[in-house]
Amino acid sequence: MNQIVAVMVHVADVALGLDWYERAFPSAVRKRITDPIDFVFLDVNGVMIEIVPADDQVASGAAGSVVYWKVEDFDASLHRLQSLGATLYRGPGKIELGQRMCQVRDPWGNCIGLRG
C-alpha cells in the first residue's frame, strides 16, 4: 500500500452529496465511468471521492477512520467548509511544524480532516 486512491462517503442523497462535495473541494472534477457500472465520482488531484448511498451496512456519520486533506490556508479552508454547512467537530489543535488540524462534519455527519 503506498497511496490513497479513493475515499468513499456515504450520504442519504447522492445527487446532493455530489453537489456539496464539489463545492467543498474547489479543485474537484466530476467524472463518470460506465464500465462495468455507470458511476459518477469526483476527482481531487488523483483521489476519487466516491459519493454513495448510506444503507443498513454503512450509515453516514462519524464512526471510524477520517481522511485528512492538506490545505495551504487552514483558516480559509475551514471557513469555506463552514460556509457550505460543515460544522466543526474536533479541534482545531496544534500539531508538528507549526501546523494545525481539525475535523468538520459534512451535512450527513461524515468527518473531513484538515491539516495545514
N, C-alpha and C positions, 0 to 999 in steps of 0.2 A: 504494500500500500504506500503510495507516495504523493497523492494529491486528491483533493475533493473534486468530484466531477458533477455531483448533483445534490441538491437539498430538496427534500420532499416536504411540502407544507400542506397540512390537512385543514380544510375550511368547509363551512356549511354551503357556500355558494361559489363555485369555481369561477364563474364569469366576474363576479365582484372581487374575488381574490386576485385574479389575474390583473384586473384594473388597478387595484390597490398596490400590489407589489410592483407593478410597472411604474407607478408614481413614486413609490418608496425608493426604488433603485433607478435613478435617472439614466444610468448607462445601460439599462436592460433593453434587450432587443427581443421582441416577440417572434417566436419561430414555431413552425409546425412540422411534425413528421407524419407520414401517412402509412408507413410500412414497418412493423406488422399491424399497428393500430394508428388511428387518427388521434394525434395528441398535440396540444399547444403548450409551450413552455416559454420561460423567459431565460435568455442567455445573458449572464452578467460576467463579462470578461472570461468566458470559457467555462463558467459554472452554471449548470442548468438549475433554475428554480422551478420545480415541478409542483404546480398547484393542483391538488387532488381533493376529491370529496372526503370529508370525515365520515366515518362509519362505526359500526359496532366494534370493529377490531382496533381502529386507531381514531380516537377522538381528537378534536383540536384542543389546544391549551398547553400550558406549561407542565410538562410531566417527565422531562428527561434531558436529553442532550440539547445543547444550544450551540449554534454555529456563530462564531464571531467574525465580523467583517471589519477589515482595516479601513479606517476613514482618515482623510487628510485633515479635515477640520471637525474635531469632535463636537464642539458646541453647535456648529451649523448643522451637522448631520442629525444630532439629537433633536434639535429644534424642528428641522424639516419633517422628521418622522412623527413628532408630536403634533405638528400642524396638520398631518394627514389622519390623525386619530389614534396613533400609537400612545400607549401610556407607559410611564416609567415603572419598571418592575423591581430592579435592583441597581443600586449604585446611584450616581457614578462613584467610582472608587479610584484611588491612585494605584498604579502598577509600575513596573520597571521603566527606567529611562525617561521618567517624567511624563509618561503616558497615563491615560485614564481609560476605564472600561465601564460599561453598564449593559443592562438588558432592558429592552422595551417589549411590550406585548402588542401584537397586531390586533385588529378588531375582533379576531376569533380566539384570542388568548394565547397564540403561539409566541414564543420568545425569539427575538432577534438580538444578537450580541453586537456591540460596537466597541472597537479598540482604536485608540489613536491619541 
